[in-house]
């Protein structure tokens, strides 16, 4: 019987840079979901991204609750109106 996957464990190795990239993907996907007007396949794809990246964060050994708090802050920052200077 052939195996579909013959590599080692599939737990993601995560540097701080990788964790930040995963958070960014979650933020971008959630903002797109919040804006609405998406097709059902697009919504399903975005939720898949969110679910997968959250799973990666959990498996990475990072403090999941702290990472999700950072996601919330990044969403708030992205949605906050920018003040014009000058």
C-alpha positions, 0 to 999 in steps of 0.5 A: 500500500502506498502512503500519501505522505512519507515525510516527518511530523507536520507540525509547522516550524515557526519563527517570529516572522512566520507567526507574524505572517500567519497573523497578517493572513488571518487579519486580511481574510477576516477583513475581507469576510467582514466587508461582505459581497463575496461568493460562497466559494470565496467565503469558504476559501477565506474561512479555510485560510483563517482555520488553517492559520489558527491551527498553525498558531496553536501547533507552533507553541506560541501563546495562542490567546496572545496571538489572537489578541494581536490579530484583534488589535491589527484588525482594529488598526487596519479599520481605524481611519487614518488622520491626515497630517500636514 
